[in-house]
């Protein structure tokens, strides 16, 4: 039998696998299907419904929890919060059945910036039937879903960039740029295009990366032979197909 740590302890030690913003609309694990996996709250007074389908042969009990989601120096950070209300906090999903939980803000106050959280759905079933008679290992799964509360008023998309500091840390065959999301909503970056004096280089990320509002992230971008000198401009291509021209900032 595998003993799992409490879900907040797992997060603290960076051992919980999280679904990224913008991933598939349905999460599946061990006969469990959760939909949606990206929760967009368009109004502070609106509640979002999350459906948990259990296609297995055993009843499963889940416990929910909520965390704030911030980014500091390019790293995701989570803290416990009571700003989200999740009902019910504990849900039992019978075999071959489904249950719905609802998520909403505790306070309907408006904010000019998008607010970001994570909804944790942890399997706390005490006993689970092994997958086969040949195995005695039981796996339990936790789901970590992004929750975004839309900003009040018009959505603003704005990005700023500057060279990484210290510049001496960059190798001669690469350049480094640091990006600030100066808008009021997250952006999900698919690729970056840097332009220098007489050259241009596109850098496609292995997987799209989120930059939350007010957060910064930096990348070291490999350059081709002959591409030398300072970066003059930066273009950001998002996973939603948007093209953003970053301004030269002093953040």
C-alpha positions as CSV (number, residue, x, y, z in Angstrom):
1,X,0.0,0.0,0.0
2,X,1.3,3.5,-0.9
3,X,0.7,6.1,1.7
4,X,0.1,9.6,0.2
5,X,1.1,12.8,2.0
6,X,-1.7,15.4,2.6
7,X,-2.2,17.4,-0.5
8,X,-0.9,20.7,0.9
9,X,2.3,19.0,2.0
10,X,2.7,17.5,-1.5
11,X,2.4,21.0,-3.0
12,X,5.0,22.4,-0.5
13,X,7.5,19.8,-1.6
14,X,6.7,20.3,-5.3
15,X,5.6,16.6,-5.7
16,X,2.1,17.2,-6.9
17,X,1.6,17.1,-10.7
18,X,-0.5,20.0,-11.9
19,X,-2.6,20.5,-15.0
20,X,-1.6,23.7,-16.8
21,X,-3.9,26.5,-17.8
22,X,-5.3,25.8,-21.2
23,X,-4.9,22.0,-21.2
24,X,-7.5,19.6,-22.4
25,X,-11.1,20.2,-21.3
26,X,-11.4,16.9,-19.6
27,X,-9.0,15.2,-17.1
28,X,-8.9,11.4,-16.9
29,X,-7.2,9.1,-14.4
30,X,-8.1,5.6,-13.2
31,X,-11.7,5.7,-14.5
32,X,-12.3,9.3,-13.2
33,X,-13.3,12.0,-15.6
34,X,-13.4,15.6,-14.5
35,X,-14.8,18.4,-16.6
36,X,-13.9,21.2,-17.0
37,X,-10.3,21.4,-15.9
38,X,-9.9,25.1,-16.5
39,X,-12.4,27.1,-14.5
40,X,-13.2,30.6,-15.8
41,X,-15.3,32.7,-13.4
42,X,-16.6,35.6,-15.5
43,X,-18.4,37.4,-12.7
44,X,-17.5,37.5,-9.0
45,X,-21.1,36.4,-8.2
46,X,-21.1,33.5,-10.6
47,X,-20.6,29.9,-9.5
48,X,-18.8,27.3,-11.7
49,X,-19.9,23.7,-11.8
50,X,-17.3,20.9,-12.0
51,X,-18.5,17.4,-12.8
52,X,-16.7,14.3,-11.5
53,X,-17.6,11.1,-13.4
54,X,-16.6,7.7,-11.9
55,X,-16.5,5.0,-14.5
56,X,-15.0,2.5,-12.1
57,X,-16.6,-0.3,-10.1
58,X,-16.0,1.3,-6.7
59,X,-17.3,4.3,-4.9
60,X,-14.6,7.0,-4.5
61,X,-14.5,9.9,-1.9
62,X,-12.8,13.2,-2.8
63,X,-11.8,16.1,-0.6
64,X,-11.5,19.6,-2.1
65,X,-9.2,22.4,-1.2
66,X,-8.3,25.9,-2.6
67,X,-5.0,27.7,-2.9
68,X,-4.0,31.1,-4.2
69,X,-1.8,30.9,-7.3
70,X,1.0,33.4,-7.8
71,X,4.3,33.5,-9.7
72,X,7.6,34.8,-8.1
73,X,10.8,34.8,-10.2
74,X,9.1,32.6,-12.8
75,X,8.1,30.0,-10.3
76,X,4.5,29.0,-9.3
77,X,3.7,29.5,-5.6
78,X,0.7,28.4,-3.7
79,X,-0.8,29.4,-0.4
80,X,-4.0,28.2,1.4
81,X,-6.9,30.5,1.0
82,X,-10.5,30.9,2.1
83,X,-11.3,33.2,-0.8
84,X,-13.0,30.4,-2.7
85,X,-16.0,28.5,-1.6
86,X,-16.2,24.9,-2.8
87,X,-19.5,23.0,-2.1
88,X,-19.5,20.3,-1.0
89,X,-16.0,20.2,0.5
90,X,-16.2,16.3,0.6
91,X,-18.0,14.4,-2.2
92,X,-18.7,10.7,-2.6
93,X,-19.0,9.6,-6.2
94,X,-20.7,6.2,-6.5
95,X,-19.5,3.6,-9.1
96,X,-20.7,4.4,-12.6
97,X,-22.2,7.7,-11.5
98,X,-21.3,11.4,-11.3
99,X,-21.4,14.2,-8.8
100,X,-21.1,18.0,-9.2
101,X,-19.2,20.4,-7.1
102,X,-19.6,24.2,-7.3
103,X,-16.9,26.8,-7.0
104,X,-17.4,30.5,-6.3
105,X,-15.8,33.5,-4.6
106,X,-16.6,34.1,-1.0
107,X,-16.6,37.9,-1.6
108,X,-18.1,39.3,-4.8
109,X,-15.7,42.3,-4.7
110,X,-14.5,43.4,-8.1
111,X,-10.8,43.6,-9.0
112,X,-9.0,45.4,-11.8
113,X,-6.6,42.4,-12.1
114,X,-7.4,38.8,-12.9
115,X,-7.3,36.7,-9.7
116,X,-5.8,33.2,-10.0
117,X,-6.3,30.2,-7.8
118,X,-5.9,26.4,-7.8
119,X,-8.7,23.9,-7.0
120,X,-7.4,20.7,-5.5
121,X,-9.5,17.5,-5.7
122,X,-7.9,14.7,-3.7
123,X,-8.9,11.1,-3.6
124,X,-9.1,10.3,0.1
125,X,-10.8,6.9,-0.2
126,X,-9.5,4.7,2.6
127,X,-9.6,1.4,0.7
128,X,-9.5,0.8,-3.1
129,X,-9.7,-2.5,-4.8
130,X,-6.4,-3.4,-6.5
131,X,-6.4,-3.4,-10.3
132,X,-5.8,-7.1,-10.5
133,X,-5.1,-10.1,-8.3
134,X,-1.4,-9.9,-9.3
135,X,-0.8,-6.5,-7.8
136,X,-1.0,-5.1,-4.3
137,X,-0.2,-1.5,-5.1
138,X,-3.0,1.0,-4.9
139,X,-2.7,4.3,-6.6
140,X,-4.7,7.4,-5.6
141,X,-4.8,10.5,-7.8
142,X,-5.0,14.2,-7.1
143,X,-6.2,16.8,-9.6
144,X,-5.0,20.4,-9.5
145,X,-7.3,22.7,-11.6
146,X,-6.6,26.4,-12.4
147,X,-9.3,28.8,-11.4
148,X,-9.3,32.3,-12.9
149,X,-11.6,35.2,-11.9
150,X,-12.0,37.7,-14.8
151,X,-10.9,41.3,-14.1
152,X,-13.4,44.1,-13.9
153,X,-13.7,46.2,-17.0
154,X,-11.9,45.8,-20.3
155,X,-9.2,43.2,-20.7
156,X,-5.7,44.8,-21.2
157,X,-2.9,42.9,-22.9
158,X,0.5,44.5,-22.4
159,X,4.0,42.9,-22.2
160,X,7.3,44.6,-21.5
161,X,10.8,43.2,-21.9
162,X,14.4,43.9,-20.9
163,X,17.7,42.1,-21.1
164,X,18.4,39.6,-18.3
165,X,20.5,40.9,-15.4
166,X,23.4,40.3,-15.1
167,X,24.1,40.2,-18.8
168,X,27.5,38.6,-18.2
169,X,25.7,35.4,-17.3
170,X,24.6,34.9,-20.9
171,X,26.8,32.8,-23.2
172,X,28.1,34.2,-26.5
173,X,25.9,31.8,-28.5
174,X,22.6,32.8,-26.8
175,X,20.8,35.9,-25.6
176,X,18.5,36.4,-22.6
177,X,15.3,38.3,-22.2
178,X,13.1,38.9,-19.2
179,X,9.3,39.5,-19.8
180,X,6.8,41.3,-17.6
181,X,3.1,40.7,-18.0
182,X,1.9,44.3,-17.6
183,X,-1.7,43.6,-18.5
184,X,-4.5,42.6,-16.3
185,X,-4.9,39.0,-17.4
186,X,-2.6,36.0,-17.8
187,X,-0.9,35.2,-21.1
188,X,0.1,31.7,-22.3
189,X,3.2,31.9,-24.3
190,X,3.9,29.5,-27.2
191,X,7.0,31.2,-28.8
192,X,9.2,34.2,-28.6
193,X,10.8,36.1,-31.5
194,X,13.8,38.3,-30.8
195,X,15.2,40.8,-33.3
196,X,18.6,42.3,-33.4
197,X,20.6,44.4,-35.8
198,X,20.0,42.6,-39.1
199,X,18.8,39.3,-37.7
200,X,15.8,37.6,-36.2
201,X,15.4,34.4,-34.2
202,X,12.3,32.5,-33.2
203,X,12.3,30.4,-30.0
204,X,9.5,27.9,-29.7
205,X,8.9,26.7,-26.2
206,X,8.8,22.9,-25.5
207,X,5.3,23.5,-23.9
208,X,3.3,26.7,-23.6
209,X,4.1,28.6,-20.4
210,X,1.8,30.9,-18.4
211,X,2.8,34.3,-17.2
212,X,0.3,35.6,-14.6
213,X,-0.6,39.3,-14.5
214,X,2.2,41.3,-12.8
215,X,4.6,38.3,-13.0
216,X,7.9,38.1,-14.7
217,X,9.7,35.2,-16.5
218,X,13.0,35.0,-18.4
219,X,14.3,32.8,-21.2
220,X,17.8,32.2,-22.6
221,X,17.4,31.9,-26.4
222,X,20.0,30.1,-28.6
223,X,21.3,32.2,-31.5
224,X,22.4,31.0,-34.9
225,X,25.9,31.7,-36.2
226,X,26.5,35.3,-36.9
227,X,23.6,36.5,-34.8
228,X,25.3,38.8,-32.4
229,X,24.6,42.1,-30.7
230,X,21.9,43.4,-28.5
231,X,18.2,42.5,-28.8
232,X,16.2,45.3,-30.3
233,X,12.7,44.0,-30.2
234,X,10.6,41.1,-28.8
235,X,7.5,39.5,-30.2
236,X,5.3,37.1,-28.1
237,X,3.1,34.5,-29.8
238,X,0.4,33.1,-27.5
239,X,-1.3,29.7,-27.4
240,X,-4.5,31.5,-28.3
241,X,-3.0,32.7,-31.6
242,X,-2.4,36.3,-30.5
243,X,0.7,38.2,-31.5
244,X,1.9,40.7,-28.9
245,X,4.7,43.2,-29.5
246,X,6.6,43.7,-26.2
247,X,7.7,47.2,-25.3
248,X,11.1,48.0,-23.9
249,X,10.4,48.4,-20.2
250,X,12.3,49.4,-17.1
251,X,10.5,47.2,-14.6
